[in-house]
Amino acid sequence: MAGDGGTSRSRGVSVPAPDTFPKLLLAHARERGDRPAIREKDYGIWQTWTWRQAAEEVRALACGLAAMGFRRGHNLAIIGDNRPRLYWAMTAAQCLGSVPVPLYQDAVAEEMAFVLNNADVHFAVVEDQEQVDKVLEIKDRCPLLEHIIYDDPRGMRHYEQPFLHSYEEIRALGRVHDEEHPDFFLEAVGNGRSEDTAIMLYTSGTTGKPKGVCQTHAAFIAAARGGCGFDQLEAKDDILSYLPMAWVGDHLFSYAQALVAGFTINCPESSATVLLDMREIGPTFYFAPPRVFENLLTQVMIRMEDAGALKRKMFHYFMEVARRCGAEILDGKPGVSLKHRGLYWLGNILVYAPLRNVLGMSRIRVAYTAGAAIGPDLFRFYRSIGINLKQLYGSTETCAYVCLQPDGEIKLDSVGKPAPGVEVKVADNGEVLVRGPMLLKEYYKRPDATAESIDSEGYFHTGDAGFFDEDGHLRIIDRAQDVGKLANGAMFAPNYVENKLKFFSYIREAVAFGHGRAAVCAFINIDMAAVGDWAERRGIAYSGYPDLAGKKEVYDLIQDCVEKVNSELAHDHVLTHSQVRRFLILHKELDPDDDELTRTRKLRRGFIAEKYAALVDALYGGRKSQYFETQVKFEDGRSGKIGAELRICDVAPGGPLAQAA
């Protein structure tokens, strides 16, 4: 890890021990200056910057921002895909004692306006013309916003606003400023303190307006050091950085841990090339939310359905072998027979290793998932083919660092044990409470929310319901506010049911209802790619998502998936009553642009229940179909309506409920 507690001298100014991210960067530039710090694929070619070059870029940008009037107390918005210059802009702001505020790059202008104003943003560094246009659309409503700096100059030739500047312009200005004030940069970095706010990350806003979470250098460095030590992450590791920079997971794994351990960040060319770029880089360390692992599995299943009969048969045979013993072999557990070890060895040659290579996971030592609960079946699939996938538990307010799964102690239904330096307890009402050095400093301009979230003993109230099992592993049931009871008093955990449904490649999203009701009903979003491929192979013609979603054959396909989930729930004594009794397939995909999902694709349950109240009533009213029309936003900014007559399908329960029915 970087930093040995010593100091060095440059131009007569001492560089303090690395207790902030800029100081960590300078330490790496001294200690491993010629090692790769960050790569970016551009026009099909990987470009590499060493730690020394990265430090020089940050220095020039920080001095350029200072020359433009940016200073301590100002906040800097960062908007775009994962790009080296955007990561450097984050560090440059921290060098000046200012706070970077990353925004989701796919957010619409109205969402950006809220964050830019709420966070008191003075400068914005954006990726390209698309992001410039969105900020220009709302600039007159953001009185504090003074300057917009863009990275990619393509399409910007005829933009003549005086507050628009290219990255190159600011960097050149910074080099002049650095020559004229040679001690300025290191003095600014030296003035930084570990207790300073290092980053402001906005919550997803599932129940209201997002809140700005202020995290200090000390909090994120503590989380990063704890995680790096836990999994022995070193400077020789590689990570693919493709998740939104505004998400706490990317900030911990692609920024904080990279600056602590000194490993290499790799930025893909675009979101469309992530899988290809991942195969080229072969990361050793990987992080993704469950939806990414779901999508990867969907792509695998689509490809296997298109494969020849012999290859399909071999794939399914060896996947059954992996399901029986793969996870146990990965964990080094005894009890696996010699026969099964031999079959797994053969399966690794014929299926598992080629599959890991296709997924770009051949070199992975450790992979994590978090952000939402992952279905046990999905989790087991990846571990069974030899990928050391583990779960972690955390939130924006805890630097995504609360619980980790130790190697050899992996449980499919837990999120692991408390991470090093973290205290976790479960309150009498079942809510998970945490305490440690990784807790938020405050919610920006929300002292009321800060006081409400942290109690007098210093415990942060996560809002999640869970319990510790007999081995000390934490199990998260659902959001505390979402866990309810059916009319008969049985527990209802909607997220658990939804994750069971989403394990099937044909189901992209699911929304379960049941609190206070006699039975569980669900909305289903089909996966357009998987179901479309399935339909085409059967000669089923369709004109688009609404048409495909309404096909009887598709309803039969989804009903089979729901029945399989019910058969599993039938054997769960706690959630057996949560079997889905009726469902419908929505005529449109749930979309963040329509406020149905957050930018991290979490369900806005209250909003969905209110927006689709007529469909919920139809599910519980015994109707066979219901016409529904809804307002949607198109990609070009226009609004319109989509309407359809939606079929409602009954599903038979399994187990004791089947006998009762």
N, C-alpha and C positions, 0 to 999 in steps of 0.2 A: 504494500500500500504506500501511497505517497506520503511524504512528510516524515521527517525524523526529529522534529522539534527544534532544529537548528535554524539559523538565519543565513542569508547571503547578502552580498552588497552589489548594487548596480547603480552606476553614476553617483555613488556616494550616499545612497539611501538604503537603509536596512529593509529586508523583506521579512516580515514576521512569520512565525510558525503557521502552517496552513490550517486555520480554523474557519475559513470561508471558502467558497468555491473559486473565486479568483486566485486566492493564495494556493489552492490545490493545483490549479492550472499552471501557475508559475513554478511550482515544485516539480511537476511532471516535465516541464520544458527544460529544467536544469538536470533532472535525473535520467530522463529517457527521451531527450530532445529529438533524436532521429527515428524513434519508433512511431508507427502510424497511430494517429489519434482519431482520425475520422476519414471516411471515404464517402464518395457520392458517385452514383452512376449517371452519366450525362451523355446523351447521344450514343448510348451503347458501350461507353468506355468508363471504367472505374478511375476516378480521380482521387488521389490520396494526399492528405496533409499530415505532416508530422506534428508532434506536440509543440515543437519549437515554432513551426509555421502557424499553428493554431493560436499560440500565445501572441505572435506578432499581429495576426489578423484582429484579435480581440483588442490589443493595445491601440491599433490604428482606429478601429471603430469607436472605442471608448473616448479617445481624444477627439475624434470628429464630432461625436454627440455633444461632448463638453463644449467644443467650439461653437456649436449651434445653440447653446444655452441650456442644454439638458443637465440636470444636477440632482443632488441628493434631495429627496422629497418628491421628485417627479416619478411618474409611473410610465412604463414603456409597453405598449401592446405589441404582441408578436402573432402574426396571422399567416398561416400557410402550411404546406406539407413539411415533412421532416427534411430540412436542408441545413448544411453546415453553417451557412451565414446566419440562419435564424437561431441556431444554438449559440453561435458566437455573440449574436445580439443580446441574448439572455445573459451571458457572462459579462458582456460589456456594460450593461446596465448595473449589474451587481458590483462591478469595479468602481462605479461612481457613487455607490451607496443608494442606488435607486432600485425600484422593484419591477421586474418583468411580469407581464400579465398575458400569458398565452391564451388565445381564443380558438375555438374550434373552426377549422378552415371551411367546413361545409355549412356553417351557420349562415342564416339569411341576414340581410342588412339590419332588420329590426332587432334581432337578437344581439347583434354586435353593438347596436346603439345603447342598449341597456348596460352592457358590460363596460363600454368605453366611458360612459357617464358615471356609472356607479363606482368604477375604479379610479376616477379622476386621472384619466390617461392624457398625457401631454404630447407624447411622440408615439408613432406607430411604425414598426418595421414589418412590411408585408412581402409576400413571395412574388406576386406577378400582377398582370393587368386585371385579372378577374378580381383579386382581393382589393386592388386600388379602386376599381369601379364601385364595389360594395361600400367601401369607406367614404368615397366621394358622395355617394347617395345620401349619407346620413351626417356628413361633416357639419352642416349648418345647425344640426341639433346637438352637436358635441362642442360646447364653447371652449373647453380647455384644450382641445386637440390643436396643436400648432403645426406640426410637420408630419408628413408621410414619406417614408423611405422605402423604395422598392428594390428587390433583389434582381429579378429577371427583367431586362429592358425591352423584351420583345413586345411590340404593340404599343409602346409608350412614346413613340417619336413625336406625336402631335399633341401630347399633353403638356400644357404650358403654365399650369397653375404654379405660382411662386412657392407654395408650400410643399410641392412635390420634389423629391430628390432621389437620385440613383444611389445605390450602395457604393458604387465606385467614387461618386462625388464626395460622399461623407468620409470614405476611407482616405482619399487624397487630402481632404481638409485635415483629417486627423494626423497624418504624417507631418504636415507642416506645423500643426499645433504642437506635436511631440518634439520637433526640432527646436521650436521657440521656447518650449517649457519642458526641458528634459527631465525634471524631477516630478512633474505633475502626476503622471500615471502611477508610479510606485507609491507616491504619497497618498493618492486616492485609495489605492488598494490597501495600503497599510492602515488607513482610517476605518476600514471595515471591521465589524465585530461579529462574533458568532451569534450574538443575540439579535442582530439586525434581521429584518424580514428579507428573505432571499427570493421568495416567489409568492405570487398570489394566484391561486387556482380556484376556479369557480365550481361549485357543486353542480350536479346534473339537474337539480330543480324538479324532482319527480312530484313534489307536493306543493310547489309554489315557485316564486322567483329564485334564481340561483343566488348563492351567497359567496362572497369572496373569502376564501380561506387563506389567512396569512401564516406562512410557515417560515421559520428561521433557518439560517445556515446550520445551526447546531442540531436542529430537529432532523433535517434531511441527511446530514452527514452521519448522525447517530444511526438512523435507519439504514443508510447505505453501508456503513461499516459493519453493522450487525448482520446484514444479509450477505455481504461479501465473505465475512468470516464463517458464516453458517455453511455456505456452499463452496468454500475455497475458490472464489473467483479471483483471477489474477490478471496481470497485464497482458498475458498471451491470449486471453479470451476474445471472442468476437460476438457482437450482438447486431441483429438487424433492427433498425429503428424505423418503424413504419406506422406506429399507432399515433393518434393525435397528440401533439405536444401539449395540448391543454389538459390532457388526462394525467392524473397523478401517477398511474402505472408507468407511463413513458418517462415522466420526470424522475422517478426513482431509478428505473433500470437503465434508461438511455442517457441520463444526464448525471444524476448524483452518484450512482455506482461506478460509472465510467470515470468520473473525476476522482473517486476514492481509490479504485483498483488500478486505473490506468489502462483499461482494455479499450478495444477499438469499436467505435460506432460506425455502422454502415447504413447509409441512406439510399433506399431504392430509387430507381428512375421515376417511377410513378406508381400509383395504387394498382394499376393494371398489370404491372410487371413484378409485383412483390414475390410471387412464387418462383418465377424464373431467376430473379436476382438472389433469392434465398438459396437456390440450388448452386449458384455460382460462388457465393460467399461461404456457404456451409457454416453457419454460426455455431458456436459451442454453447451458447447461452441464449435462451429464447423465452419470450413472454407474450402471451396473447389472451384475450378474454375468451370465454367459452364459445361465443358466436363464431370466432375465427376457426377454432377447432371443429365446430359443427360444419362450417362451410367447406373446410378441407376434406372432411369425411364425406360430405355430399359429392364433391368433385371426384373422389376416389370411387364411390359407388356408381356414379354415372359412367365413368370410364370402364368399370368392370361389367356393367350391363351391356356395354357396346363391344366387349371383348368376345372372342370365340368361345364355343361351348367348353372346350378342354381347359382353357385358361380360367374361365368362370368356376368350373368344378374344382380345379386345383386351389383357387383363391378361397372359396368357401370352406373347403376341407381343412386347409391349414389355418384359416382364421378360427375354426372351431377348436383346433388344437391349441392355438394361442389363447383362446378364451378360457380353456381349462387350466393351463399351466404357465402361460407367458408372464403374467404379473408376478407369480411366485418365483419363477426363475430369475427375473430381473431383481427381485428383492433378496435373492440368495437364500430363500427359505428351504428347509429340508422337507422331505415328504413327497417330492416329485419323482415318480418312478423312472427307471432307466429307459423304459419304452417311450414315455412321453418326452424325456429329454432328447432322445434320438430323433423323434418326430419333429420336435421344435427346432433342433439343429438343422434338419433338412428343410423345414419351413423357412428358416432364416435365410438359407441360400436361395430358395426358389421364390419366396414371397416377401418376407418381412424386410430384408435388406434392400431389395429393389423398391419396395414401397417407401421406406425411409428416404431413399435417394430421391424419389419423385417428389416427396414432400420437402426436400431440402434439409432433412433432419439427420443426415448420416453422421455428423460430427457432434451432435448435441450431447453434452454431459448432463445438463439439467435444464428443464423447461418448467415454466410456471403458468398457471392460469388463475385468474381472479376477476373481480368486477361484478360477478354474478355467480350464482350457484351453477355448478356443472353437473350434468346427469351422471350418475355412477356408471352407467353403461358406456357412455362416451369416454369417460375417464379411463375405464378399464381397457377400452379398445386401444388407446395409444400406449398404455403401459404394457399391454400384452404383446405388442410388436417391437418392444425393446426401447421405447422412448421414455426416459426418466421424467415423466410429467408429474408435477406435484401441485398441490393447491396451497395458496396462501390466503390470508384474510387481512383486510385492512380497509381504509377509506381515505378520502382526501384529507380528512382532519387528523389522520394518524400516519401520514406519509406512506400509505399503503403497507404498513408494517405493524402487524399485531400478532399473527400466528403463522408458523411455517411448518411444513411436514419434514421431519428428519428422514434421511435415507434409511431404508430398512424398516421404517415404521409407518408405511403409507396405508391409509385407510380410505376407501372409496367414498365414504359418507362423512368424512371429517375434514376440517381445514388445518389440522395439525395442533401443535402445542404452542404455548406462548413463546414468542421470539425472544432472543437474548435481550435482557434489559427491560422487558415489558411485563407488566402485571395485568392479569385478566381475572375477573370474577363475574359471576352471574347473580344478578339481583333477585330478590324474592319473587318479583313478577316475571322472571325469565329473561330480562334484558341483559345483554352483554355489556359490561363496563370495563374500560381499559385505562391504564395509567403508565406513563413512561416518558422518556426524553423526546419522543417523536410527536407529541401532541401539538396541535395548532397553538399559535400565539394568540390569535383572536380571529373573529369574523370581522372583516373590514367594515367599519362604521356601523357595526351591529353589536354594541356591548350587551344588549338584552339577550341576543341569541347566544353570545359567548357565555354569559352567566348561566343561562339555562342549560347549556350542553355540558358544562364541567361543574361537578358538585363540590361541596366544601372540602372533601377529602382529596380532590384533584383527579377524580375519575371522570373520563369522558363517557357520556351516555351514547352508545352507538346507534340505538334504535333497532338493533337486530335482536331476535329471540334465539336463544340457544341453550345448550347444556354441555357439561363435561361428561365423557363416558368413563368407564372403569379404568382406562389406561391414561387418563389425563388429556385426551384429545377433545378439542372443542367441536361440537356439531352445531351448525347454524341451520335453524329450521326455516326461517323466512324473516322478512321485515316484521318487527313486532307489531306495527300498525296493520299489517296485512294478515297476520295469523288470526283466524276467527273460529267460529263454531257453526256447524250445521244445525238445523232446527232440532235434531235429536240429541244435541250436545257433543257430538263427535268433533275432534279437531279437524280444522280445514286449513291447509297450508298451500295456497294457490301456486306459489313459485315452484314448489316441489312437484306438483302435478304438471305444470307447464314444462319444466325441464325434462320430465319423462316423455312428454309428447314430442319435444323438439329433438330428441335423440334420433328420430326417424328423419332421414334425409329429405323426405317429401314435405315436412312441416318446418316452416321458417319461424313463425311466431305463433304463440298460443296465449289466450287470455282466459283464465278459469274464474268462474263465479260460483258462489255457494254460501257465503256468510249469511246466516239467518234463514237459509233456504232448506228445503227438504232434500235437495240433491244438488250435485255439481253439474254445471253446464259450461260449454266452452265456445269461444270464437277461435277459428283456425285461419292462419295465413299459409297458403301453400308456398313452397319454394319453386319459383318460376322455372329455374334452370332444371331442377331435378324432375319435376312433374312434366315440364315441357318435353324433356328428353324421353320420359316414360311414355307420354302420349304419342309422340312421333313414331316411336318404335312399334306402336300398336295401330298406326294409321288413323289416329284420332285427330281430326282437323280442328283448329281453333284460331280465333282472330286476335286474341290478346288475353291479358290476365283475367278480366271479368268473365269472358267466354269460357276459358279453361277452368276457372274456379267453379263454374256452375254445372259442369258436365257430370252426368250420373256416374260415369266410370271413375271420375276423380273422387266423387263422394264415396264410392265403394272402396277405393284405395285408402282414403283417409279413415274410413270406418274400421278397416282392418287394423290400422295403426292404433286407433283408440281402443279397440278391443284387446289388443296385446298389452297396452298400458293397464287396462282394467284387470287383466289376469295377474299382472305383477302386484298391483295395489291390493288385490284380493287376499294376498298372503302377508300383507303388512297390517298387523293387529291395531296399529295406531291410526293408519290412514285408509283402512279398507273402505270406509264410508265415503271417501273422496273419489270414488270411481265416477268417470264422466258418463252421465246418463243421456245427454242430448248435446248436439253440436251443430254449428253451421260454419260454412266457409265464407269469409268476408269477400266482397266483390272488389276490394282494393287492398293493397298492401299497407300495413301500418307504417307511418312515415314521420320522421322528426320534423319535416317541413309542415306537416299538418298537426303538429303539437301532440301527436299520439305516443311518440317515443322521445326520450332524451337524445342528445347527440351521442351518448354512449349506448344507445339502443335499449335503455331500460323503459319498461312500460309505465306510462302515466295512467295508473289504474282509475283514479277518480275521474279524470278527463274522459277516458274511453267509456266508462260506465255511463257518464252523463251524455256524451255525444251519441252513443249507440243505445240509448235507453229503450227505444222502441224494439230493438232486436233482442235485448235482454228480456223484455216483457214477453216477446213472442216465444223465446225458449222456455220460459216458465209458464206460459199460458197454454201450452199444449198444441200450438199451431203447427201446421205442416210446412208453411212457408210464410214469408213476410217481404213485402216490397219496401226497399229503403233507398233513400237518395242522400248523398253526402257531398259536402263542399270539399274540393281538393285544390292544391296549389301545384301547377306544372313547373317544370324545370326552367322555363323561360320567364317565369314570374307571373304568368297569367293565372287566373282562378277559373274554376268551372265546377260542374256537378257530374257525378257518376251515380247512376241509379240501376237497380237490378232487383228481380224477384229472387230472394234467397231461400233455398230449400233448407229444411231443418230435419236432421236425422236422429233417430232414436238408437241408442246403443244398449245392448244387454249387459248387465253387470256379471261379475264372476264371484266364485266363492259363496260365502253365506248369504250375500245379498241376492244371488241368483236363486237360491232356495226360497228366500223370503218373498221374492217377486213372483 
